[in-house]
């Protein structure tokens, strides 16, 4: 499994690109607003893509330990083959 992280805002440190969208099999967003931005900007690239909203408020700092834990819990539910508690994929 490979993963990448990108932001939906144009001023993001690593902004989302059409190439990243096309590369992904599954796309996780934190909020519905992110899903809306993704759809508005990359609709033609989202064919056959699974977009999952994690319903996590975008109010955390980069690599905040609480955010990392929330992401592990919510994302790993979609990957049952990953051993619990490892956070590895």
Steps between C-alpha positions, in 0.01 A plus 500: 500500500622845414356829618546869439367812667391820333286802579188618321588871534718665238733632771557153652865401554428201274195585288291223349559445128313312230796260481461408868125454458555271202770305688276430800262207533340639818492863608438599861388850591462636850185711448205523263634839389816324381290248306310787339824674397639172367189437294482857370864509390564139392161359402619358168788320675280336766341237275528161675660659808378435851484824700452457875423784739642431846300778672804637681497879551791667322615681813817309584860601441715291267593166666304583818510174703122512552443537126739215423312275742161598355625431149636159600172398660276627220712404198601154622132400517512491121804270500415199717812311388721740703564361850329709773723746681779496244402797290705338226368422157 
